[in-house]
């Protein structure tokens, strides 16, 4: 079930997440969040949840082995010159 809350952006660009939302998600002072922009929408995700949901998505992009990745990096670095 969704829980809707309203926040206001301060002059310093800060916002306060409503207490009911913080408690429901187990957020405490110092909790890390990831903010995503999707067109005109902002999405906040607990950092650990974001890491878990994206784990493995880039697997194989730079190669399947450490040697493959190193070869890709060497080639990319060579292009910097």
PEWO-V811764 format. One record per residue. N is the residue number from 0. RES is the residue in one small letter. SS is DSSP state (2 for helix, 1 for strand, 0 for the rest). D_FIRST is the distance of its C-alpha to the first C-alpha in whole Angstrom. Layout:
BEGIN
N/RES/SS/D_FIRST
N/RES/SS/D_FIRST
END
This chain:
BEGIN
0/x/0/0
1/x/0/4
2/x/0/7
3/x/0/10
4/x/0/13
5/x/0/17
6/x/0/19
7/x/0/23
8/x/0/25
9/x/0/28
10/x/0/32
11/x/0/32
12/x/0/29
13/x/0/26
14/x/0/23
15/x/0/21
16/x/0/18
17/x/0/16
18/x/2/17
19/x/2/13
20/x/2/12
21/x/2/15
22/x/2/15
23/x/2/11
24/x/2/13
25/x/0/16
26/x/0/18
27/x/0/22
28/x/0/25
29/x/0/26
30/x/0/23
31/x/0/23
32/x/1/21
33/x/1/22
34/x/1/21
35/x/1/21
36/x/1/22
37/x/1/22
38/x/0/24
39/x/0/23
40/x/1/19
41/x/1/19
42/x/1/17
43/x/1/17
44/x/1/17
45/x/1/18
46/x/2/21
47/x/2/21
48/x/2/18
49/x/2/20
50/x/2/23
51/x/2/22
52/x/2/20
53/x/2/24
54/x/0/26
55/x/0/29
56/x/0/28
57/x/0/31
58/x/0/33
59/x/0/37
60/x/0/37
61/x/0/40
62/x/0/41
63/x/0/41
64/x/0/43
65/x/2/44
66/x/2/47
67/x/2/45
68/x/2/43
69/x/2/46
70/x/2/48
71/x/2/45
72/x/2/45
73/x/2/49
74/x/2/49
75/x/2/47
76/x/2/49
77/x/2/52
78/x/0/51
79/x/0/50
80/x/0/54
END
